[in-house]
Amino acid sequence: MQDRTHLVDDITGHRRMRRNRKADWTRRLVQENRLTVDDLIWPIFIVPGSGIVDPIAAMPGVNRMSIDKAVEAAREAAGLGIPALATFPNIEMELRDETGSNSLEANNLINQATAAIKKAVPNIGIITDVALDPFTSHGHDGILRGGEIVNDETVDQVARAAVMQADAGADIIAPSEMMDGRIGAIRIALDAAGHQSVGIMSYATKFASAFYGPYREAISTGGLLKGDKKTYYLDPANGTEAIRDAALDVEEGADMLMVKPGLPYLDICWRMKEAFGLPTFAYQVSGEYTQIKAAAANGWIDGERAMLETLLSFKRAGCDGVLTYFAVEVARILAKR
């Protein structure tokens, strides 16, 4: 028999990586990571009023919704199999003040939304944030005193707000304000109020990023912000500090960890999952979403493929799920497969 060995066989030791890629069925058989609807958390924006679906110019395809419309959206999400929503309020400017005191109103917008959605769609998870930026007149995530975001007073307030959000029906509290000690304080407050089953998804590593701009338009804080958030958000240059921050949250009782933003910090996703083994999530933030939408609208990229590829990259980096504004769009695509 003629020897048909090729030089490439000698070079590779007869190991050819392309063999497992030769057909669709083999590629599917050996695929290491898959994106499913179970990986999706849908962030939504709530506004006062009724019958409101208000498009956000900087986030094509994303709307601010009044509570009744948010309930309708929650029904659609549940019907598609999306496990959970993350809610963010855009309250009236006259209710915002230096301390974000409206966060402590039991019947505030975010708590009304939680109660309404849980009543209408009890099988969908509700994740709420206790950061004060939607409630403050200065756009910061904490209480501003003499030019400083005061840590301990903010922690006291967000712990009280967390209990009120749990009282309204929130399933998971996701504190994003990056104050030291907040996870432990919230856990103690929740347990003391009888909310032992309410989880905490810590924004364990939230970076001082350029990718948040469209979100700040969505909750009307962009024009309010005085200064920047570098005294409490993480430096994008610091990976080791990020893991130390996450370690403290784990010690204080976090049930799940989050990396925000997502795509620029895939290394942090991997390191956190490897270090702690807790359920780990990435937040594909507004800037990440908008740049895909903008490039697709200009015909520069295939928007659907880019959307799915970036979401799959989070799974490859060790994430158990993703908070993404693409959630409903992706769920519809996956439902047809």
C-alpha positions, 0 to 999 in steps of 0.5 A: 500500500502506498504510504500517503503520510505527509510532512504535516503528519510528521510535524504534528505527530499525526495529531490534526486539530481540524479533524474535530472541526470537519463537520457540523455534527462533530463541532456540535459534539465537542463544543465546550460551552453553550449559551442557553436561556437559563444564562440570561438576566434581563435588566429593565428600567422603571419610570413613574406613571402608567402606559409608558414605554419610553425609548432610550436614545443611547440604547437602541431597543431598550425602553424605560417602562412604567410598572404596568408595562414592566409587568407585561415585559416580565410576563414575556420574559418568563414565557421565554424562559428567562430566569430573572429580571434586574430592576433599576428605577428612574425616579422624579427629580424632585424626590432626589436629594443629597442622601438618597432618602427615597431609597428608604421609602417602603412604597418607592418606585423600585419596591412598587415594581417588585411587588407588582411583578411578583404578584403577576409573574411569581415564577420570575426572579427579581434582583434589586440594587441598593446603590443610591445613585438613582435616588441622589441629587448628585448622582453618586452611589453613596451619601455625599458629605463635604465632598466625600462619599461617606462609607459607613453612613451609606452602609447603614442606609443601604442595609435598611433599604435592602430589608425594604426591598426584600419586604417588597418581594425581591429575591436577590439583593445586588448591592453595587455601590462598592462601600466597604463592609456592605455585604456583611451589613446587608446579610445581618440586616436581612437575617434579623428581618427574617429574610434568610432566604433572600440572596446577595449577588455582590457587585464584587468587582465594579470598575471605574469604567467608560462603559456606563454612559448610556445607563446613566442616561437611562436613569437620568443621573449623567447630568447630575454627577459631581466628580467621578466615582474613583474613590469607591469603584475599582481602578481598571488597571488592578486585577489583584485588588479586584480579587481581594475585594471579591474575597472580602465579599465572600467572607462577608456572606455573598451568595453570588459574585458579579463582574462589571463591566463584562467583556473588558474584564473576562480575565477577572471573571475567570480569576474569580470563578477559579478562586472562589467557586461561587456562582459568577455573573458578568454584567454586559453593561450599556456601553458594551450593548450600545457599541454592538448596536451602533456598529450593526446599525452602520453595517460594520458588523453582523449584530446578531453574531457579535451579540451571541459571540460576546455572550458565549465568551462570558460562559467560556470565561467561567460565568454562570450567567450574564446580565444583558440588555440583549436577554429578550432578543437572545431568548427569542433566537434560542427558542427557534433553534 
